[in-house]
Structures are given as structure tokens and as C-alpha cells.
Amino acid sequence: MQSGYSFKSLSSAAVAGVALATAITLRADHGPGTSGGGVLTQSGETLKPGRFSVELREDLTEFEHLSPAQIEAKAEHAGGIDLLDRSFLSSVGVSYGVVENFQVGLTLGYYNAVNAREAEFDSATGDTEIITLNPDGLTDLWLSGKYRFYRGPLGQFAVFGGVKFPTGRYDVKNSAGERVEPSATAGSGSYDGMLGLAYSRFLTSRITLDTSVQYTLRTEAEHFQLGDRIDAGFAFAYRFTENIQAFPQVHAFAEANVRSLFKSQEDGASDPNTGGTALFLTPGLRVFFARNFAFTVSSPLPVVQDLNGEQLKTSFKVNGALTFLF
């Protein structure tokens, strides 16, 4: 490990928690008047020309709580492990319909980690030291675009992509004066890119299907590179209200998402305690109070967490969002 960094082994779910801002803007077209699908799966729909969509979102992630004996055992095995009670990600995403079938957007957030700390094992003394840190701050800025290239009897197909700019806070030091790796900070310090494909269609007059897959490419910054990431998912939504013109409308949805992170690298060497695959099942509810205003609440539940090495697992997540259409 590079001497300028403290030892880190953040879980795949934690890294993805900070990176949720990647998808927020691209998801904003799930606003009033659209399919009402899931929260993590992308949609094949695009905003109409001249329309704005604004989403205010809050994401809570609760992590597993380890006993002192478990912390010492994991720290000894891996050399150190990250500890975090929970995290909050407050985000705003804005999308705009430029022309028919094409929209652009941007996303920015603020990351808040509760009781963030590191347990580092000293092989010389056999002791485990707890080091605190404060990684809170603005996240990186994502600029995105989506182009719907097909709309017809088979549904809607769209390609989407984005570029991340290192506007977030990543130069963080812990209580020992060591620099913290970007895997645990609000920003990564790197320019990243993302590309994906989305599909949506009405299965019946009340049931919709959304499915998507995307790849996020990470680049190196300060001798450190977060692992690339693959996201795939599908969502089914059901509208309880028979009349699509009547408000309020209530939609229930169920979503399944797979997220796979590659191992992070420092000075070209892979960190064995990073990366892995997780499967989340998400029940949710979306209420359209009017054509231009909706509230969404959901809870992604981890059913599989196949993480490399010693990492902190996710217990549960809760997401809430307000969406406005202008």
C-alpha cells in the first residue's frame, strides 16, 4: 500500500451508496406522466422537448454492526477494516428534454457518514487500533444524456451515458494524520464514464416493465483507482388507479438489481478486500399527487452479498424522493 493512504476495505454496497448519484438524473424521467417504474433500474423513456424534471432524493444505508471480537478478528485477517454505522446521501438531479427522444441531466449530492472509523491491526504488537475519520462532503458531479432510438409496438429502447467530474471532497485525513482512500470519501478525485442500455414497455394498461444494464468505467487519481462497476436490473410496476387522468395515483413496484464491483487498485496492485457482487430486491410505492408532482419510497434489501475479503456488509437501505415536472 502507498504510504500516503490509510488501509481501507469498504464494502461494495458502501461504494455503490456514494455512487448512487450516478443514476439519479437518468432516473428522473420516471416522473409524473411516465411509467412509474423502479428506482434503481433505468427507463427507456425520455422527457418531452422543453420539459424539466427535478428530483430531490434521500438515501439511507444501514450497515452491519460487529462486536469488538469480530472487529479484531477481521482486522487481524485483512490488516484493517472500515467501520460505518450508517450513511446518508442527499441528492438533487435535474433533467431536460432537449429535442424529441433526447434528454440531458446533471446530478450532485452531499454524503454524510455516521461514526466512520478504521480498525487497523498492528502485527508487531498484536493490537487493533480504532482510527476515526470524517469523510462528509459534496459528491462528484455527473453530466448525463439519454437517447431513445426506438419507440413502437415492442416498447421503448434507449442508450444512456455520462461523465463524472471530480468536484467532490476526496482529500480527507483520519485522526492519525493519514490520507483516506477515495473509496471511503464523498468524491473519488477521478474522471469516470458510464454507458448503458434501457428498455421499457407496458405489459398491460396498468403494468409496466423496465430493465437496464450499465457499465461504469473508473480512472486513476492520486495512484488509486476504484474498481469498475456493472449494474443490471428489472422492475415491474402496477397502477392501482384505473383512470390514468385521475389524481392522486398510487403505483406499487418491485425491483431486482445486481451490482458487481471489480477490485480497486493502488499503484497497480489489486486490493483483495474490495469488490464483489450483491443482489438487491426492492419493494416500493410511488404516489402521483398531480401530473407534475410525485413522492417515492422504497427499501432495497440485500439478499446476496458475495464480497471479496473482509468487508462490511449492508443490512438494509431506505430511499425517498420528491419528483417535480415543469
Helices and strands as residue ranges (DSSP letters): H 12-18, H 21-27, G 28-30, E 52-63, H 68-78, E 80-83, E 86-99, E 102-114, E 117-122, E 127-132, E 137-138, E 141-152, E 155-165, G 182-184, E 192-202, E 207-217, E 224-225, E 229-239, E 249-261, E 265-266, E 269-270, E 276-290, E 293-298, E 301-307, E 314-325
